[in-house]
Every structure is written in C-alpha cells, then in structure tokens.
Amino acid sequence: MDASSKFQDSLPISSDALLAQLDDWGIGYRLFHHVPLRTVADAKEVERDMMTPGETAFLTKNLYLRDRKKRNYLVTLDQDRDVDLKALGKALGVGGLSFGSADRLLENLGIRPGAVSPLSMVNGAKAGVTFILDPKAREADVLFFHPLVNDRTIAITLVELEVIFGHIGAEITWLPEL
C-alpha cells in the first residue's frame, strides 16, 4: 500500500483528521497537494512551487531510527544534510542506530514509508518515540512537512510546530553538533 492520501483511512489518524485538528487548535498553515513524494529528490522536483519569495524555508529529510536498546527516534534534518548513523548515534549518546522497519513505522508513528514527518508524532508521542530536530529549523521562517501522507505538504512556523507538540505531549530535542 502506498503512503498517499488515497489510503489515509487505513491509518490510525487520517491526514484529513489531522488537518481538521490543526484547524480546531487554530494552527496557521498553508496546504499543498502534489504527486506522491518518496525521496528528497522527488521533493526537490515540486518544492519551488511551494515557496514564497523572500521566505527562508526549512526543507526536510526525516529518518525513523531504532537503537540497540529498541528505542525509537524520529530525526528531522535539513534535506541536504549528510547523515552518518554512527556519528548521529554518538552525538545522541546511543549506539547501534539503524532504520526502523515499515511495520514498526506504522506501529509507532502511524504512517507508511514516504510520509515520515514530525507531524507523525501525533502517534509517536504516545508510543514513546523521541523526536530530534536539526537546529537549522530555528533559522527558517517556515517549515515544510507531510501531514501523514506523501501527496500533501504543509508549511508552518516553528512556533506553530511547538504549539502542536504541546497539544500532543511531544517534545523537541535539538540535535547536538555532529
């Protein structure tokens, strides 16, 4: 099954339900519809259509990881940042980081591969997933994330993300220098 909105009703929380919840909380966002995006390369093909002139954007790559002790992490990085899992693990003080399986991704974040996003912490907070964010997000006017499916993207501010996290009981852990 793919990660597009066509199959959102098979998720624990649908993209439509998440967006309705954001509306209820008074979260300001811009919503974009596009072809399903599975990779950073795919995203780069459509990003310029979402950009507002003069805005500094934080465009992301999102990694669902597990350590040797079976703890789960969602790491959101600048899309052009190189990732060395060994160095990342050392910076976080954990060992043996590896990518989580598609089954664990659905179980712990309630999404499918290709739709990984900080917004999936709506499920991940309850599952004990630790969220790690690249400090480069602090420099941006707007952050771009999938709302649980990979054929939609929302643009929000860091302040709005923090408000969302307050509502869902999630915390932002800032990535230490690698």
N, C-alpha and C positions, 0 to 999 in steps of 0.2 A: 504494500500500500504506500502511496506517496504522501508527502508532507504538505500538500496543497489544501486550500480551504474546501475543496470538493469532498474531503474526508474528515473535516473538522468535527463532525458529530460523533466520530468514534473516539475522540479524545476525552479525557476526564473533564476538561473545561474547553469549550469550543472557543475559537477566535472571536466569533460574534458575541459570546457571553463575556469574554474578557473585555472587549471594546465597550460593551454596554456597562460593565462595572467601572471602567475608566471614566465613562461619561457620568455615571452616578456619583463618583468621587470628585467630579469637577476637574479632571485632569485634561489639560490642553494638549492636543496632539494633531499632527497632520497625518492623514492616512493615504497611502499609495497602493494601487493594485498593479501587478506586473506578472510576467511569466514566472513560474517557479524557479527559485534560485537555490542551488545546492552548494555552491562554492563561492569563494571570494571572486574568482574570475568571472563567474556568472553575474555576481552583484555589480562588478565594475562596468558591465555592459548597460546597466539601467540606472546607475547612480546619478549621472548628470541630469537626468530628467526629474530627479527629486530635489536637487539642490536649489537653494535660494541665493541669488547673488549677494555677496558680502557676508554670508554666514560661514562661520567656521564649523565644519561637521566632523563628528567622530563616527567613522565608518568601521564596522567591526568584523572580527572573526571570533567565533565562540566555540570553546572546547569543553566537552563533557569528559571529565577525567576521574579515575579512581587511584587510590594509593594502595600500598601493600596491605594496609590495615582495613581495606574495603571501605574507606571513607570516600565520599563523592564530592566533586568540585565542579563548579561551572566557572570557567575562566573566560572573561571577555576582554579582548585585546584590540588594539588598533589593527585594522585589516592588513597593513603592510609590515607588521612586526614579525620578525623571525622567531620561531619557537623551538627551544631545545628543552625537551621534557625533563632531562636530568638537571639542567640549570634551574628550571622552573621549580622542580621539587626541592632543590637545595634552598632556593630563595624563600619558599613557603615552609621549610623545615619539615618536609615529608619525603619519604622515599618511595621509589618504585612507581612513579606515575605512569599510567597507561590510559588509553582511550576506553571509555565505557562502551558496553555493547548496546545495540539498538533496543534490545529487550529491557535493559536497565535504564536506558534513556527514557523509554515510555513509562516504566515503573516509577522512576524517581523525579522526572521533570514533566511527564505527561505530554511529551511531544515525540515526533519522529525525526530521524536524521535529515538534516537540511533546514530544520526550523529551530535550531538551538538559539536561544536568546535569553537575555536577563529577565524578560517577562515570563519565562517558564518557571521562575522562582515562585510564581503563584502556586505551583505544585511542589517545587523543590524545597521551599522553606519548611513545609510540613514533613518532608522526607529527610530533613537534616542535611541537605546539600549546602556546602559552603560556597558563597559567591565571591569571586575575586575580580576586581575591575582595574584595568590599566589606568594609571594616573593621568594619562593623556586626555581622558574624558573630561577632566577638570578644565582643560584649555578650550573646549568646544562650546559653541553657542547651542548646538543641537546634536542629539544622539539618535542614531538610526537603528531600529530593532525590528525583528519579525514579531508579530503578535500571535505566536504559537503555530503559525502556518508559514510556508515559504513563498506564497504568492501575494503577500501583503507586507508592507513595511510601514512602521510609524516613525515619525520624527517627534522627539520630546526633548525637554531640557533635563539636565542633571537634577535640578531641584524637583521636577515632576517625578523622575525615577525614584528619588528619595522619598517622596510622598507615597508613591505606590508601595515601596518597600515597607514603609511604616504601617500601611494598611494590611499587608500580608504577613508581617512579622519576619521579614528578611533583613539582613544587614549587608552592607557593602564592606568588604575587606579590600583595602587598596594594595595592589601588587607592589611588593618591595622591589628595589632596584635589582635587576638581574646582573 
